[in-house]
Amino acid sequence: MTQVDHSSVVTPAAPDAVLIVDGVFAFRPEIDEHWDFRIWLDVSPETSIRRGADRDQDWAGSQAEAVHRDRYLPAERLYIAEVDPLRLVDLVIDNTLFDKPQITQAPHHRG
């Protein structure tokens, strides 16, 4: 299910643990400082809408495509315009072919 607030959940981790966070809008200024390495999964808007609609059929039913096209896609466009997350990333992966992701931008040191 989506739209669930997990902000009160605390999970202890070892000092040498690696935490992988997967989330939309993860490079927002108020949380971006917490990430050591940023990966952008790149797909076209059409692919994103199709995958999201397929994934969310259970809870959104016949509205799944509209939710992604009319809500999530405009939100992502606004996020990209305001935050410019691609300037922050360490690695870009073309995820058009889900079973064959390809690195399109090698890691670099951000200054």
N, C-alpha and C positions, 0 to 999 in steps of 0.2 A: 504494500500500500504506500502511497505517496502522501505528502503533506503532514507527516507525523513529526512532532517536535521531540528531538532526542537531546536537547541541550542540557538537561539535568542528569544525563547518564554519564557516570565517571567509571572508566575502566583502567585499572593500574597497568603499567607496562614497565618492563625492565629498562634500565638506563641505555642499553645498547639496542633496544627494539627499533624496528622500522615500521612506521605507520604509513599506510597508503590510504589516501583520502580520495574518493571519487565523488565529484559533485559538480553540478552546474553552478556557474557564477563563483567558483572557488577562489578567484583572484581579486575579489572585491577588496578595496583598500583596507577595510576594517579587519580582514583576516589574512590578507596576502603575506604579511610578514612572518607568518607561522610556517611557511613552506620552504624547504631547502632545495627542492627540485620540482619543477612544474612541467607537466606533459599536457599538450593539447591534442585531442583526438579530432581530426579534421574530417568532416563529411559534408556533403552538400545539404542545403535545407530540405530538398526533396527526400533524400535518404533519411535524414533525421525525422522528418514527419512520418514517413512510412514505418520506420523501425519503432518509433514511439507509439504510433497507433496500433501496430501489431502487438506490442508489449502490453499496452494498457487497455486492451479489449475487455478484460475481466472486470475492471472497475468503471471504465468510461463507456463501455458498450458502443453503440452506434455513433456516439459523440467523440470517440477517441481521436479520429483524424482532425476534427475541428478544434479540439483542445490543443493539439500540437501546432496546428496551422495558425489559429487565431489567438492563442494565449502564449504558448511557449516560444514560438518563433519570433514574435514581436518583442518579447522580453529579452531573448538572446541578442537580437539586433540592437536593442537599447544598451544592453550590457557591453557589447562590442564597441559601440560608439562612445560610451562614457568611460570605460575602463581600458580599452585597447589591450586586451589580454595577450595578444600575440607578441607584444613587445616585452612581456614578462617571462615567456616560456623558455625552458631549456631544451625542449625536444618537441617536435611536431611529428605526429604519426598520421598518415593518410589511412583512415579506417573505412574507406569506401567498400572494400571487399573485406567483410567481417572476418573471414577465415584466412586472410592474407594481408594483414596490416603492413604498411611500409613506412620506414622512417623517411621523411622528406626534408627534415632540418636536423642537422647533427647538433649535439650538445655544444654549448659555448658558455663562456663566462660572461654573465651579465655584469655591467659595470655600474 
